[in-house]
Amino acid sequence: MSGQKTVTPSAENLAASLTAAKTRGLPPVHLWNPPFCGDLDMRIARDGTWFYQGTPIGRPGLVKLFSSILKKEGDKYFLVTPVEKVGITVDDAPFVAVDFEASGTGEDQVLTFETQVEDKAVASADLPIRVVRDPETGEPSPYIRIRAELEALIDRKSFYRLVDLGVHHDDWFGVWSKGTFFPIIPSAELP
């Protein structure tokens, strides 16, 4: 016996260890590679609601805390601390972009998005916007990368506002941000 205490993954243990080690800014999860401790009954719904054991987490501060230790490896999502790594379920994207601000015009336009947990991301070559269209209905699902490999689904009202800023460029309709053009739909498919 190594004398090491076996820990069962729980939201409470994760929150406690994070609160004890809280520093300014986001934790360096990209540097943490602890052993996998199992899956946690935690799910992020498509609308950005976080659930623990089937119940919505009603404390925004706790959701924000958990979101700060979210990491994606391949197609799987994990909450990580320096000492443990637990798997969680994400229905679509882990974040929802609930608003954005636009400044400037044309190629000099800058689009700054904000998520439901108050993360901010400026659309750029490093944090791109992408639009996936449903092959059957053609309905768009727009996303913006927030950090590392983590994306936010752009909510409907924000997407409509984004489309209002759209322009045609190289046979595509899309938007500019920080000198990068992000295509939304081929120009030929618009009426």
C-alpha positions, 0 to 999 in steps of 0.5 A: 500500500502506497499510503496514498488516499484514493479520491472519488471524483466529485464536483465538491472535491474539484471546487474545493481544490480550485478554491484553495489554489485560486490565482489571478486569470485562468489556470494553466490547464494546458500544463496539467496532465494528472492521471484520469480519475474517472467520469463525473456525472456532469453535462454541459447542454447545448444552451450552455447550462451546466448540470451535475447529477442531472440537476442544473448548477444554479450558482454562476460562480461555481459554473465559472470556476468549473469552466476555468479548468475545462480542457479538451483532448481529442473529442473528449472534455475533462475538468483538470486540476494539478492532481486529478482529471475527470471526464464530463459530457458536452452536448455541443460546444462547452460555451455559448457566445451570448453577445458581441461588440463590433468596432471599426469597419471593413477589414479593420473591424474587430468582433469581441465575443462574450460567453455565458461565463464572461470569457471574452474572445476577439475573432481572429486567425487564432480564434476563428469563427466557423459555421457548420451547416446541417446537411439535411436542413441547411441550418447554420450552427456558428461557433467561435474558438474561445481558448485552446480547442474550446469553442462557443456556439454563437447564440441566435440573436448574436448570429443575426446581428453578425449576419447584419454586418456581413459582406461579400468577399471572394464569392462568399458572404461573411464577416471581417475581424482583425484582418481575417475574413470568416465565411458564412455562406457562399454568395451564390446561395443567397437570394 
